[in-house]
Amino acid sequence: MAQNLRTEFLVLIKYTVVSIISLFVDYLTYYIVFKHTALGIQFAASIGYVVGLFCAYILLKKFVFLGTEREIRLEFFMFLISGMIGILTTFFTISTYVNFFGDENYILAKAVTTICAFIIVYIFRRVYVFI
């Protein structure tokens, strides 16, 4: 039992590190696209999210969820589903936050949203994607 808890804790730590790297890639891509192209902020944000999502998939497969036996196409499809869950969680969490507290503290709203999405997407990926 203690070994299982230790293993799960290490997976969670590695998952967190990969998520931080992927979030950085997302924001960097967003910034570059927004500042250096004629695309609008919505397209820049969408492109950043997709690039971050692909980055996360590659790093999670290489460093976190080792030895999964699932067919690659099904696994990748389920990973994309987890990305959609993350987008929906973000949208509804930030909407709920703004409804209750307003948008004056948008940094805190984003932090709360990021934590909620992180937890929900981690559980989904751990149970349904990388099995």
PyMOL commands that set and color helices and strands:
alter all, ss='L'
color gray80, all
select helices_A, chain A and resi 2-36+41-64+72-101+106-129
alter helices_A, ss='H'
color red, helices_A
deselect
rebuild
show_as cartoon
